[in-house]
Amino acid sequence: MGDGETGGYDLEAARRDWIGRETEKVAAPYPVEHEPIRRHCQIVGSTDPLYLDPDHPRPARYPRPPAPPTAIPIFALPGRLPPDPEPRSQVIDMGLPLLDRNFTNMGRELEFLRPVCVGDRLATRTRIARRSPTDRKSATAWRPPASR
């Protein structure tokens, strides 16, 4: 990406200065609860009784009914009630320099240090792993096929 396309934004400097930085740990305001787990399982089509039935026998490594890994981000995010009129990102709040006003998270990886169970209180920390340029010229929008 040449300088003319970035308006002087130095992507290599941003990579060098920001990759590996982490946000402060942010505690989620609510504990893990069974009812949101049950609703999540319904939405994703999971029928595993380990997650759906709090009285189902479970392995000893789970002191209480566990949450499925795909549901954990629901409980780990800092809730904003009432909704913030100007929502922010932990990464932007760190001062991450942006090419323009937009920031797109193109993916994430989650690391679980132990099983997450009903009653647990979670906290998150975000680490910047890579920065990629945005090539607006090659971006295309997906459109559904025309109705027949």
Number of C-alpha atoms within 10 A of each C-alpha: 11 9 10 8 11 15 10 10 17 15 18 12 9 15 15 11 11 19 13 12 14 15 15 14 12 15 16 18 16 15 14 23 17 19 12 14 23 20 14 19 20 12 9 10 9 14 12 11 14 16 21 22 13 16 11 11 10 15 9 7 9 14 12 17 24 24 26 19 11 12 18 18 12 14 24 20 16 16 14 11 7 6 8 9 7 5 7 9 8 15 17 14 9 13 9 15 15 13 16 9 7 7 14 6 6 7 5 10 8 11 6 9 6 8 15 22 20 18 14 16 16 20 15 17 12 17 16 15 13 11 15 9 10 13 10 8 6 7 8 7 6 6 6 6 6 5 4 3
